[in-house]
Amino acid sequence: MFSMQVKDQTITTELLFCIQPASGRGSSVLRLPGGRQLPGGADGGERREEPEHSCQVSSKTLLQRTLKFLVYHVDKQKHHHLLGRVIFPLKNETLTDDSKVVVWRDLEKENLETPSEHGDIQFSLSYNDYLGRLTVVVLRARGLKLQDESRAVSVYVKVSLMNHNKLVRSKKTAAVLGSPNPEYNESFSFKANQTELDTASLSLSVLQNTEQKSHVLGRVVVGPYMYSRGKELEHWNEMISKPKELVKQWHALCYST
């Protein structure tokens, strides 16, 4: 559990509780942005501490920012072992000046795989056969090869539903400023009858905005055998075999000129 407060263009985060299963293997620490650490108890149980961390952020870019907490286990040899993380985008929050928001979140496992050549994107797929609704949840991307390293650039994801390779509808995420590892957590729904799934496909393109124009950083297509192979085909088939469930996977981005 953590809290956050915005005041005078400063956001302050405060850890309230960190609960993990008792392991008897030592202590844990919470590593905050900027390198501060919070020692945990030797029993690995519930901790109640109140470390604060503040950083300057302009009101114009606040909702494009993301909080990230990493929780580590420290063994007797002082080696750090990552237990999990919490990613919390601010874009969906109502943060008024001097108000405090308290949040509970479960730890997620950190993906330590090496990014692909052009980066990767993680998203979930779900199909509701009763409503004829295809849902895409764009979660995050990693290892993007930005064409401009300045923080002024922004990155967004365009999701397009295709049928017989013809565009049906496109939607896009909010832009995230200056990060090769942006977090989105945005959900999009498309109307798609079950009879159309054999000829439909989804294209997810990661684009970078600069002052001049948009550049495609990479793209992935998921769909039936007509359009996809490998992990992309597997993801589509698993979505169909598990109606109403969210099926999450990482995919390597491809780049074509």
C-alpha positions as CSV (number, residue, x, y, z in Angstrom):
1,M,0.0,0.0,0.0
2,F,1.3,3.5,-0.8
3,S,-0.1,7.0,-0.9
4,M,0.6,9.9,-3.3
5,Q,0.1,13.6,-3.0
6,V,0.5,16.5,-5.4
7,K,1.3,19.9,-4.2
8,D,3.0,22.9,-5.9
9,Q,4.1,20.8,-8.9
10,T,5.7,18.2,-6.5
11,I,4.5,14.6,-6.3
12,T,5.2,12.8,-3.0
13,T,4.9,9.1,-2.6
14,E,4.8,7.4,0.8
15,L,5.0,3.6,1.6
16,L,2.3,2.6,4.1
17,F,2.4,-1.2,4.1
18,C,4.4,-3.9,2.4
19,I,3.1,-7.5,3.0
20,Q,4.8,-10.6,1.8
21,P,4.7,-14.3,2.8
22,A,7.0,-15.2,5.8
23,S,10.1,-17.0,4.5
24,G,12.6,-16.9,7.3
25,R,15.4,-16.1,4.8
26,G,16.3,-12.6,5.9
27,S,14.9,-9.2,5.2
28,S,13.5,-7.3,2.3
29,V,13.9,-3.8,1.1
30,L,11.8,-1.4,-1.0
31,R,14.0,0.4,-3.5
32,L,12.5,3.8,-4.3
33,P,13.4,6.0,-7.2
34,G,16.6,7.9,-6.4
35,G,18.1,4.9,-4.6
36,R,16.5,5.1,-1.1
37,Q,15.9,1.7,0.5
38,L,13.6,0.5,3.2
39,P,14.8,-2.5,5.3
40,G,12.2,-5.1,6.0
41,G,11.7,-7.4,9.0
42,A,13.7,-10.6,9.5
43,D,10.5,-12.6,9.6
44,G,9.6,-11.4,6.1
45,G,6.1,-10.5,7.4
46,E,4.1,-7.3,7.5
47,R,6.0,-4.1,7.6
48,R,4.6,-0.7,8.6
49,E,7.0,2.2,7.6
50,E,6.5,5.6,6.2
51,P,9.4,6.5,3.8
52,E,8.6,9.5,1.6
53,H,10.0,10.3,-1.8
54,S,9.3,13.6,-3.7
55,C,10.1,14.7,-7.2
56,Q,9.3,17.8,-9.3
57,V,6.8,17.3,-12.1
58,S,4.9,19.9,-14.1
59,S,1.1,19.9,-14.1
60,K,1.1,19.6,-17.9
61,T,3.0,16.3,-17.9
62,L,1.8,14.8,-14.6
63,L,-0.8,12.5,-16.2
64,Q,1.8,11.2,-18.6
65,R,4.0,9.9,-15.8
66,T,4.2,6.5,-14.2
67,L,5.2,5.4,-10.7
68,K,7.3,2.3,-10.4
69,F,8.1,0.5,-7.1
70,L,10.6,-2.4,-7.0
71,V,10.6,-4.8,-4.0
72,Y,13.8,-6.8,-3.2
73,H,14.7,-9.7,-0.8
74,V,18.2,-9.3,0.7
75,D,19.9,-12.5,1.8
76,K,22.6,-12.9,4.5
77,Q,25.3,-12.2,1.9
78,K,23.7,-8.8,1.1
79,H,22.6,-10.0,-2.3
80,H,19.5,-8.4,-3.7
81,H,16.8,-10.6,-5.3
82,L,13.9,-9.0,-7.0
83,L,10.5,-10.1,-5.6
84,G,8.3,-8.1,-7.8
85,R,7.2,-4.6,-8.9
86,V,4.2,-2.3,-9.0
87,I,3.6,-0.2,-12.1
88,F,1.1,2.7,-11.6
89,P,0.3,5.0,-14.5
90,L,-1.1,8.3,-13.4
91,K,-3.1,9.1,-16.5
92,N,-6.4,7.6,-15.1
93,E,-6.1,9.3,-11.7
94,T,-7.8,12.4,-10.5
95,L,-5.1,14.2,-8.7
96,T,-6.0,17.6,-7.3
97,D,-3.5,19.9,-5.6
98,D,-2.8,18.9,-2.0
99,S,-5.1,15.8,-2.1
100,K,-3.8,12.4,-0.9
101,V,-4.7,9.2,-2.7
102,V,-4.1,5.7,-1.0
103,V,-3.6,2.7,-3.3
104,W,-3.3,-1.1,-2.8
105,R,-1.5,-3.1,-5.5
106,D,-0.3,-6.7,-5.9
107,L,3.3,-7.3,-6.8
108,E,4.0,-8.4,-10.4
109,K,7.0,-10.4,-11.6
110,E,9.6,-8.5,-13.4
111,N,10.4,-9.7,-16.9
112,L,14.1,-10.0,-17.2
113,E,14.4,-11.3,-20.8
114,T,16.5,-9.3,-23.2
115,P,14.4,-7.1,-25.5
116,S,14.2,-7.9,-29.2
117,E,16.0,-6.0,-31.8
118,H,13.3,-3.4,-32.3
119,G,11.7,-3.8,-28.8
120,D,8.7,-5.7,-27.5
121,I,5.1,-5.0,-26.6
122,Q,2.9,-6.7,-24.0
123,F,-0.8,-6.8,-24.4
124,S,-3.8,-8.9,-23.5
125,L,-6.6,-10.3,-25.7
126,S,-10.1,-11.4,-24.9
127,Y,-13.1,-12.3,-27.0
128,N,-16.7,-12.3,-25.7
129,D,-18.6,-14.7,-28.0
130,Y,-21.9,-13.7,-26.4
131,L,-21.5,-10.0,-27.1
132,G,-19.3,-10.3,-30.2
133,R,-16.7,-8.1,-28.6
134,L,-12.9,-8.2,-29.1
135,T,-10.9,-6.5,-26.3
136,V,-7.3,-5.5,-26.4
137,V,-5.5,-4.3,-23.3
138,V,-2.2,-2.5,-24.2
139,L,0.0,-3.0,-21.2
140,R,3.6,-1.9,-21.9
141,A,6.5,-1.8,-24.3
142,R,10.2,-2.2,-23.6
143,G,13.5,-1.7,-25.4
144,L,12.2,0.7,-28.0
145,K,14.7,2.3,-30.3
146,L,13.7,5.9,-30.0
147,Q,14.9,8.1,-32.9
148,D,15.3,11.1,-30.6
149,E,16.6,10.5,-27.0
150,S,15.2,13.8,-25.6
151,R,12.4,13.6,-23.1
152,A,10.3,15.9,-25.4
153,V,9.4,13.0,-27.7
154,S,6.3,10.9,-26.9
155,V,5.4,7.3,-27.7
156,Y,1.9,5.8,-28.3
157,V,0.4,2.6,-29.6
158,K,-2.1,2.4,-32.4
159,V,-4.4,-0.6,-32.4
160,S,-6.2,-1.4,-35.7
161,L,-8.8,-4.0,-36.4
162,M,-8.5,-5.4,-39.9
163,N,-10.8,-7.7,-41.9
164,H,-9.5,-9.2,-45.2
165,N,-6.5,-6.8,-44.8
166,K,-8.9,-3.8,-44.9
167,L,-9.1,-1.4,-42.0
168,V,-12.2,-1.6,-39.9
169,R,-11.4,0.7,-37.1
170,S,-8.3,2.2,-35.3
171,K,-7.8,3.4,-31.7
172,K,-4.7,4.7,-30.0
173,T,-3.4,5.0,-26.5
174,A,-2.4,8.2,-24.7
175,A,1.2,9.3,-25.4
176,V,4.0,8.6,-22.9
177,L,6.8,11.1,-22.8
178,G,10.5,10.2,-23.4
179,S,10.7,6.5,-22.3
180,P,11.9,3.5,-24.2
181,N,9.9,1.4,-21.7
182,P,6.5,3.1,-21.7
183,E,3.5,1.8,-19.5
184,Y,0.0,2.2,-20.8
185,N,-2.6,-0.2,-19.2
186,E,-5.3,1.0,-21.7
187,S,-8.2,-1.1,-22.8
188,F,-9.9,-1.0,-26.3
189,S,-13.0,-2.9,-27.5
190,F,-14.0,-3.7,-31.1
191,K,-17.2,-5.2,-32.4
192,A,-16.5,-8.5,-34.2
193,N,-18.9,-11.3,-34.9
194,Q,-17.6,-14.8,-34.3
195,T,-18.0,-15.6,-38.0
196,E,-15.5,-12.8,-38.8
197,L,-12.6,-14.2,-36.6
198,D,-11.3,-16.3,-39.4
199,T,-10.7,-13.3,-41.6
200,A,-10.0,-10.6,-38.9
201,S,-6.6,-9.6,-37.5
202,L,-5.2,-7.0,-35.1
203,S,-2.3,-4.7,-35.9
204,L,-0.5,-3.0,-33.1
205,S,2.0,-0.3,-34.1
206,V,4.2,1.6,-31.8
207,L,4.8,5.2,-33.0
208,Q,7.0,8.0,-31.8
209,N,5.9,11.7,-32.1
210,T,8.4,14.4,-32.7
211,E,7.9,18.1,-33.7
212,Q,8.0,17.2,-37.4
213,K,6.1,13.9,-37.8
214,S,5.3,10.5,-36.4
215,H,7.8,7.5,-36.9
216,V,6.8,3.9,-36.7
217,L,9.1,2.1,-34.2
218,G,7.7,-1.3,-34.7
219,R,4.6,-3.3,-35.4
220,V,3.1,-6.7,-34.7
221,V,0.1,-8.5,-36.2
222,V,-2.0,-11.2,-34.4
223,G,-4.7,-13.2,-36.1
224,P,-5.5,-16.5,-37.7
225,Y,-3.2,-18.6,-39.8
226,M,-3.9,-16.4,-42.8
227,Y,-2.1,-13.5,-41.2
228,S,0.1,-14.7,-38.4
229,R,2.6,-17.5,-37.4
230,G,4.4,-18.4,-34.2
231,K,3.6,-16.6,-30.9
232,E,1.2,-14.3,-32.7
233,L,-0.9,-17.1,-34.0
234,E,-0.7,-18.9,-30.7
235,H,-2.0,-15.8,-28.8
236,W,-4.9,-15.5,-31.2
237,N,-5.9,-19.1,-30.9
238,E,-5.6,-19.1,-27.1
239,M,-7.9,-16.1,-27.0
240,I,-10.5,-18.0,-29.0
241,S,-10.2,-21.1,-26.9
242,K,-10.6,-19.2,-23.6
243,P,-13.7,-17.0,-24.2
244,K,-14.1,-14.0,-21.8
245,E,-10.6,-14.5,-20.4
246,L,-7.8,-12.0,-20.7
247,V,-4.8,-13.8,-22.3
248,K,-1.5,-11.9,-21.9
249,Q,1.7,-12.2,-23.9
250,W,4.9,-10.4,-24.9
251,H,5.5,-10.0,-28.7
252,A,8.6,-8.9,-30.6
253,L,8.1,-5.8,-32.7
254,C,9.0,-5.9,-36.4
255,Y,10.2,-2.9,-38.4
256,S,9.7,-2.5,-42.1
257,T,10.4,0.5,-44.2
